[in-house]
Amino acid sequence: MKHRRRFKQATTLHDRLAKFAKDMRERAEVLPPGSERDELIKRARNAEAAARIDALLPPPKLRSAT
């Protein structure tokens, strides 16, 4: 039977998503307008939306295990 490799994250999901969004926006700033820049901005917006959704969820210990 295979075992999953588990480890504790050093930072919260919200923090990781915020950092990812910030990094994507910084990378997009230096690019000229175009499809690559648009894709980076889209990824940043998606990460920010995911961070907002994560903020609405209860803490993991309070979530039901269904």
C-alpha positions, 0 to 999 in steps of 0.5 A: 500500500502506498503512503502519502508524503505529508508535511506541515506547511510553514505558512497559511494557505492565505499567505501562500496565495497572497504571495503567489498573486503578488509574484504574478503581478510583479512578473506581469508589470515588466512584460509588454502588453500581450497574451503572456502578461494577460495570463499572469494577471489572470493567475494573480486574480484567481489566486486572490479570489481563492484567498478570499474564498479560503477566508470565508471557510471555517478553520480546518478543525471545525470543518466536518469530515464528510 
